[in-house]
């Protein structure tokens, strides 16, 4: 970070260009890391998937579409008119067809009512989570989990169909009439399995390690840019802000395209929109983290700069920074508030943020003390005797 001593030498033009290139490379790697970790978390992480499933089924628009699928599965397997005819008195059996024609609307209403209840929602989450576990196992090379589904990964809505059927007492032996596999929809087809496994392996490697390359690129850039490290830190902050904005814009545009162009049925679009907003919420959180952290980095670079306003700001906070206990107490409180407010989802992001903030805070304190009378500075932070170098020069 910018506080690494660099000596009085200035960076050559080649080092300056190399440092800026490394900053840009680190920012691009960060963008790739955000996207790959989003996909890994939403598709492969069981806890994240369960939470997403709970949010999905809590949406009324999505409940409506799931209810419609459940009703179709029920009526596709049960001859409702014949069941009614068997249950009605002989003088009313002629009305069975009319009643059966009216019953889908009642069934749809009943299905929506069932899905609004915690028990049915828990069943949906359980079914979705079981499918996701099957999905992950297959992607990691296991095939035994899908042997009963013709090589496909599926979500089986049969338990919800049976719950709905229980509301209609005229249907006898419903479990026999809705056989296993009759209310499934496919998540992954067997012919796409090999490609999906290859992509998963690559995705996990990228998500697990690419952030290390990004941090290494930034560290190398700051090491190269001696004499102008503050400018590179500022460029890094601006770049993170741009990455965050780009993620938010891409999420918005992709959502609009998905809902307006890929979803053909107008009636399905509200559910599709809700699903997109819920599934990509963590991506939006990452974008806002990028914007906020980048702004803080850029603010720190400005605060250590030579401008009149920055100098006045340092003068104003100097009394607090010279008192070690107060300074570090305020710093710790600020870090806790930032980590608590920002929707940070990766532990390594929190670690990098805390370490980088601590280094920057040390640089700022050294600079404030260097600009104050030497005696006061030495008493306040225990400056090393004979060390007259200015942190601002190193930046």
C-alpha positions as CSV (number, residue, x, y, z in Angstrom):
1,X,0.0,0.0,0.0
2,X,1.0,3.6,-0.3
3,X,2.9,3.7,3.0
4,X,5.7,1.4,1.9
5,X,8.9,3.4,2.0
6,X,10.4,4.1,-1.4
7,X,13.3,6.3,-0.7
8,X,13.9,9.6,-2.5
9,X,14.2,8.2,-6.0
10,X,11.5,8.9,-8.5
11,X,9.9,6.3,-10.7
12,X,11.0,6.1,-14.3
13,X,8.5,6.5,-17.1
14,X,8.6,2.8,-17.7
15,X,7.8,2.1,-14.1
16,X,5.0,4.6,-14.1
17,X,3.4,3.0,-17.2
18,X,3.9,-0.5,-15.7
19,X,2.3,0.6,-12.4
20,X,-0.8,2.0,-14.2
21,X,-1.1,-1.1,-16.3
22,X,-1.0,-3.3,-13.2
23,X,-3.6,-1.2,-11.5
24,X,-5.9,-1.7,-14.6
25,X,-5.2,-5.4,-14.7
26,X,-6.0,-5.7,-11.0
27,X,-9.3,-3.9,-11.5
28,X,-10.2,-6.2,-14.4
29,X,-9.4,-9.2,-12.3
30,X,-11.6,-7.8,-9.6
31,X,-14.5,-7.6,-12.0
32,X,-14.0,-11.2,-13.1
33,X,-13.7,-12.2,-9.4
34,X,-17.0,-10.5,-8.6
35,X,-18.9,-12.2,-11.4
36,X,-17.4,-15.7,-10.9
37,X,-18.0,-15.6,-7.1
38,X,-21.6,-14.5,-7.7
39,X,-22.2,-17.6,-10.0
40,X,-20.4,-19.9,-7.6
41,X,-22.3,-18.7,-4.6
42,X,-25.7,-18.7,-6.2
43,X,-25.4,-22.1,-8.0
44,X,-23.0,-24.1,-5.8
45,X,-23.3,-22.9,-2.3
46,X,-26.0,-24.8,-0.4
47,X,-26.8,-22.1,2.2
48,X,-26.9,-19.3,-0.3
49,X,-29.2,-21.4,-2.6
50,X,-31.5,-22.2,0.3
51,X,-31.8,-18.6,1.3
52,X,-32.5,-17.6,-2.3
53,X,-35.1,-20.3,-2.6
54,X,-36.9,-19.0,0.5
55,X,-37.0,-15.5,-1.0
56,X,-38.2,-16.8,-4.3
57,X,-41.2,-18.7,-3.0
58,X,-42.1,-15.8,-0.8
59,X,-42.8,-13.7,-3.9
60,X,-46.5,-13.6,-4.7
61,X,-45.7,-13.4,-8.5
62,X,-43.5,-16.5,-8.3
63,X,-46.1,-18.3,-6.1
64,X,-48.6,-17.7,-8.9
65,X,-46.4,-19.4,-11.5
66,X,-45.5,-22.3,-9.2
67,X,-49.2,-22.7,-8.4
68,X,-50.0,-22.8,-12.1
69,X,-47.4,-25.5,-12.7
70,X,-48.7,-27.6,-9.8
71,X,-52.3,-27.3,-11.1
72,X,-51.2,-28.3,-14.6
73,X,-49.4,-31.4,-13.1
74,X,-52.6,-32.3,-11.1
75,X,-55.0,-32.0,-14.0
76,X,-52.5,-33.7,-16.4
77,X,-52.5,-36.8,-14.3
78,X,-56.1,-36.9,-12.9
79,X,-59.3,-37.1,-14.8
80,X,-61.2,-34.7,-12.7
81,X,-64.5,-35.1,-14.6
82,X,-64.4,-38.9,-14.1
83,X,-63.5,-38.5,-10.4
84,X,-66.4,-36.1,-9.9
85,X,-68.8,-38.4,-11.8
86,X,-67.9,-41.3,-9.5
87,X,-68.5,-39.1,-6.4
88,X,-71.7,-37.4,-7.4
89,X,-75.2,-38.8,-7.0
90,X,-76.6,-40.4,-10.1
91,X,-79.0,-37.6,-10.7
92,X,-76.2,-35.0,-10.7
93,X,-73.5,-36.9,-12.6
94,X,-74.4,-35.0,-15.7
95,X,-73.0,-31.9,-14.0
96,X,-69.5,-33.4,-13.5
97,X,-68.2,-32.0,-16.8
98,X,-69.4,-28.5,-15.9
99,X,-68.0,-28.6,-12.4
100,X,-64.7,-30.0,-13.7
101,X,-64.5,-27.1,-16.2
102,X,-64.9,-24.6,-13.3
103,X,-62.6,-26.3,-10.9
104,X,-59.2,-25.3,-12.4
105,X,-59.7,-21.7,-11.3
106,X,-60.6,-23.0,-7.8
107,X,-57.6,-25.3,-7.8
108,X,-55.3,-22.4,-8.9
109,X,-56.7,-20.3,-6.1
110,X,-56.2,-23.1,-3.6
111,X,-52.6,-23.7,-4.8
112,X,-51.7,-20.1,-4.3
113,X,-53.2,-20.2,-0.8
114,X,-51.2,-23.3,0.0
115,X,-48.0,-21.8,-1.3
116,X,-48.5,-18.7,0.9
117,X,-48.2,-20.9,4.0
118,X,-44.9,-21.5,5.7
119,X,-45.3,-25.3,5.5
120,X,-45.7,-25.4,1.8
121,X,-42.9,-22.9,1.3
122,X,-40.6,-25.0,3.4
123,X,-41.6,-28.0,1.2
124,X,-40.6,-26.0,-1.9
125,X,-37.3,-25.0,-0.4
126,X,-36.6,-28.6,0.6
127,X,-37.4,-29.8,-3.0
128,X,-35.3,-27.0,-4.5
129,X,-32.4,-27.7,-2.1
130,X,-32.5,-31.4,-2.8
131,X,-32.3,-30.7,-6.5
132,X,-29.4,-28.2,-6.0
133,X,-27.5,-30.8,-4.0
134,X,-28.1,-33.3,-6.8
135,X,-27.0,-30.6,-9.3
136,X,-23.8,-29.9,-7.4
137,X,-22.9,-33.5,-7.0
138,X,-23.3,-34.1,-10.8
139,X,-21.2,-31.0,-11.6
140,X,-18.4,-32.3,-9.4
141,X,-18.3,-35.6,-11.3
142,X,-20.9,-37.8,-9.5
143,X,-23.6,-39.4,-11.7
144,X,-25.2,-41.8,-9.3
145,X,-27.5,-39.1,-8.1
146,X,-29.3,-38.8,-11.4
147,X,-29.6,-42.4,-12.4
148,X,-33.3,-42.4,-11.8
149,X,-33.9,-39.3,-13.9
150,X,-32.5,-40.5,-17.2
151,X,-29.3,-38.6,-16.6
152,X,-31.1,-35.3,-16.0
153,X,-31.1,-33.1,-12.9
154,X,-34.7,-32.3,-12.1
155,X,-36.9,-30.5,-9.5
156,X,-39.8,-32.7,-8.5
157,X,-43.0,-30.8,-7.6
158,X,-45.0,-34.0,-6.8
159,X,-45.2,-33.3,-3.0
160,X,-46.8,-30.0,-3.7
161,X,-49.2,-31.6,-6.2
162,X,-50.2,-34.1,-3.5
163,X,-50.7,-31.2,-1.0
164,X,-53.0,-29.5,-3.5
165,X,-54.9,-32.8,-4.3
166,X,-55.6,-33.3,-0.6
167,X,-57.8,-30.2,-0.8
168,X,-60.1,-32.0,-3.2
169,X,-61.6,-34.9,-1.2
170,X,-63.3,-36.3,-4.3
171,X,-60.0,-37.5,-5.7
172,X,-59.3,-41.0,-4.3
173,X,-55.9,-42.7,-4.2
174,X,-54.2,-39.5,-5.5
175,X,-50.7,-40.8,-4.9
176,X,-51.3,-43.6,-7.3
177,X,-52.7,-41.3,-9.9
178,X,-49.7,-38.9,-9.7
179,X,-46.8,-41.3,-10.2
180,X,-43.2,-40.5,-9.5
181,X,-41.6,-38.3,-12.2
182,X,-44.9,-36.9,-13.5
183,X,-44.4,-33.4,-12.0
184,X,-40.8,-32.7,-12.7
185,X,-39.0,-30.0,-14.6
186,X,-35.5,-30.3,-15.9
187,X,-32.6,-28.2,-14.5
188,X,-29.8,-29.9,-16.4
189,X,-30.0,-32.3,-19.4
190,X,-27.7,-35.2,-19.6
191,X,-26.2,-34.1,-23.0
192,X,-25.1,-30.8,-21.4
193,X,-23.4,-32.6,-18.4
194,X,-19.8,-32.7,-19.6
195,X,-19.8,-29.0,-20.6
196,X,-21.4,-28.0,-17.3
197,X,-18.8,-30.0,-15.4
198,X,-15.9,-28.3,-17.3
199,X,-17.3,-24.9,-16.7
200,X,-17.9,-25.6,-13.0
201,X,-14.3,-26.7,-12.5
202,X,-13.0,-23.6,-14.3
203,X,-15.4,-21.3,-12.4
204,X,-14.3,-22.7,-9.0
205,X,-10.6,-22.2,-9.7
206,X,-11.2,-18.7,-10.9
207,X,-13.5,-17.8,-8.0
208,X,-11.1,-19.3,-5.4
209,X,-7.8,-17.8,-6.6
210,X,-8.2,-14.8,-8.9
211,X,-8.6,-12.3,-6.1
212,X,-5.0,-13.2,-5.1
213,X,-3.8,-12.1,-8.5
214,X,-5.7,-8.9,-8.2
215,X,-4.1,-8.0,-4.9
216,X,-0.7,-9.0,-6.2
217,X,-1.1,-6.7,-9.2
218,X,-2.0,-3.8,-7.0
219,X,0.9,-4.4,-4.6
220,X,3.3,-4.6,-7.6
221,X,1.8,-1.4,-9.0
222,X,2.3,0.5,-5.8
223,X,5.8,-0.9,-5.4
224,X,6.8,0.3,-8.9
225,X,5.3,3.8,-8.6
226,X,7.7,5.2,-6.1
227,X,7.3,8.9,-5.8
228,X,3.8,8.9,-7.1
229,X,2.1,6.1,-5.1
230,X,-0.7,8.3,-4.0
231,X,-1.7,8.8,-7.6
232,X,-1.8,5.0,-8.2
233,X,-3.9,4.5,-5.0
234,X,-6.3,7.2,-6.3
235,X,-6.5,5.4,-9.7
236,X,-7.2,2.2,-7.9
237,X,-10.1,3.8,-5.9
238,X,-11.6,5.3,-9.0
239,X,-11.3,2.0,-10.8
240,X,-13.1,0.2,-8.0
241,X,-15.9,2.8,-8.2
242,X,-16.2,2.2,-11.9
243,X,-16.2,-1.6,-11.4
244,X,-19.1,-1.3,-8.9
245,X,-21.0,1.0,-11.3
246,X,-20.4,-1.4,-14.2
247,X,-21.7,-4.3,-12.2
248,X,-24.9,-2.4,-11.2
249,X,-25.5,-1.3,-14.8
250,X,-24.9,-4.7,-16.3
251,X,-27.3,-6.3,-13.8
252,X,-30.0,-3.7,-14.6
253,X,-29.6,-4.1,-18.4
254,X,-29.3,-7.8,-18.3
255,X,-32.4,-8.0,-16.2
256,X,-34.3,-5.8,-18.6
257,X,-33.2,-8.0,-21.6
258,X,-34.1,-11.2,-19.7
259,X,-37.6,-10.1,-18.7
260,X,-38.5,-8.2,-21.9
261,X,-36.9,-10.3,-24.6
262,X,-36.4,-13.8,-23.3
263,X,-39.7,-14.2,-21.4
264,X,-42.3,-14.6,-24.1
265,X,-45.5,-14.7,-21.9
266,X,-46.6,-11.4,-20.5
267,X,-48.2,-13.2,-17.6
268,X,-44.9,-14.7,-16.6
269,X,-42.9,-11.5,-16.7
270,X,-43.7,-10.3,-13.2
271,X,-42.5,-13.6,-11.7
272,X,-39.4,-13.5,-14.0
273,X,-38.6,-9.9,-12.8
274,X,-39.0,-10.9,-9.2
275,X,-36.8,-13.9,-9.7
276,X,-34.1,-11.9,-11.4
277,X,-34.0,-9.3,-8.7
278,X,-33.8,-11.9,-5.9
279,X,-31.2,-14.1,-7.6
280,X,-28.9,-11.2,-8.6
281,X,-29.3,-9.3,-5.3
282,X,-25.9,-10.5,-4.1
283,X,-24.4,-9.2,-7.4
284,X,-25.9,-5.8,-6.7
285,X,-24.5,-5.9,-3.2
286,X,-21.0,-6.6,-4.6
287,X,-21.4,-3.6,-6.9
288,X,-22.3,-1.3,-4.0
289,X,-19.3,-2.6,-2.0
290,X,-17.1,-1.7,-5.0
291,X,-18.5,1.8,-5.2
292,X,-18.2,2.4,-1.5
293,X,-14.7,0.9,-1.0
294,X,-13.4,2.6,-4.1
295,X,-14.8,6.0,-2.8
296,X,-13.1,5.4,0.5
297,X,-9.8,4.6,-1.2
298,X,-10.0,7.7,-3.4
299,X,-10.9,9.8,-0.3
300,X,-7.8,8.5,1.5
301,X,-5.6,9.3,-1.4
302,X,-7.0,12.8,-1.6
303,X,-6.6,13.3,2.2
304,X,-2.9,12.6,2.0
305,X,-2.4,15.0,-0.9
306,X,-0.8,18.4,-1.1
307,X,-3.9,20.4,-1.9
308,X,-5.0,23.2,0.4
309,X,-8.3,21.6,1.4
310,X,-6.6,18.3,2.1
311,X,-3.9,20.1,4.2
312,X,-6.6,21.9,6.1
313,X,-8.5,18.7,6.7
314,X,-5.3,17.0,8.1
315,X,-4.7,20.0,10.4
316,X,-8.3,19.7,11.7
317,X,-8.0,16.0,12.6
318,X,-4.4,16.3,13.8
319,X,-5.2,16.6,17.6
320,X,-7.2,13.4,17.5
321,X,-4.6,11.5,15.4
322,X,-1.7,12.5,17.7
323,X,-3.3,10.7,20.6
324,X,-2.7,7.0,19.9
325,X,-5.4,5.5,22.0
326,X,-8.1,7.9,20.6
327,X,-6.9,7.6,17.0
328,X,-6.9,3.8,17.0
329,X,-10.2,3.7,18.9
330,X,-11.9,5.8,16.3
331,X,-10.3,3.8,13.5
332,X,-11.6,0.5,15.0
333,X,-15.0,2.0,15.5
334,X,-15.1,3.2,11.9
335,X,-14.0,-0.2,10.5
336,X,-16.7,-2.0,12.5
337,X,-19.3,0.4,11.2
338,X,-18.1,0.0,7.6
339,X,-18.0,-3.8,7.7
340,X,-21.4,-3.9,9.4
341,X,-23.0,-1.5,6.9
342,X,-21.5,-2.8,3.7
343,X,-23.0,-6.1,2.4
344,X,-19.7,-7.9,2.1
345,X,-20.1,-11.6,1.3
346,X,-16.6,-12.9,1.1
347,X,-14.3,-13.2,4.2
348,X,-11.2,-12.4,2.2
349,X,-12.7,-9.1,1.1
350,X,-13.2,-8.1,4.7
351,X,-9.6,-9.1,5.5
352,X,-8.2,-7.1,2.6
353,X,-10.3,-4.1,3.5
354,X,-9.2,-4.1,7.1
355,X,-5.5,-4.6,6.4
356,X,-5.5,-1.9,3.6
357,X,-7.4,0.5,5.8
358,X,-4.9,-0.1,8.7
359,X,-1.9,0.6,6.4
360,X,-3.5,3.7,5.0
361,X,-4.3,4.9,8.5
362,X,-0.7,4.4,9.6
363,X,0.5,6.4,6.6
364,X,-2.0,9.2,7.4
365,X,-0.9,9.4,11.1
366,X,2.8,9.5,10.1
367,X,2.1,12.3,7.6
368,X,0.1,14.3,10.2
369,X,2.9,13.9,12.8
370,X,5.6,14.9,10.2
371,X,3.7,18.1,9.4
372,X,3.5,18.9,13.1
373,X,6.4,20.1,15.3
374,X,9.0,17.4,15.6
375,X,8.8,17.2,19.4
376,X,5.0,16.8,19.4
377,X,5.2,14.2,16.8
378,X,7.9,12.2,18.6
379,X,5.9,12.3,21.8
380,X,2.7,11.3,20.2
381,X,3.6,8.3,18.1
382,X,7.1,7.4,19.2
383,X,8.8,8.5,16.0
384,X,12.1,6.9,15.3
385,X,15.0,9.4,16.1
386,X,16.6,10.7,13.0
387,X,13.8,9.7,10.7
388,X,12.8,12.9,8.9
389,X,11.3,11.4,5.7
390,X,7.8,12.5,4.9
391,X,5.1,9.9,4.1
392,X,3.7,12.4,1.7
393,X,6.9,12.3,-0.3
394,X,6.6,8.5,-0.4
395,X,3.2,8.8,-1.8
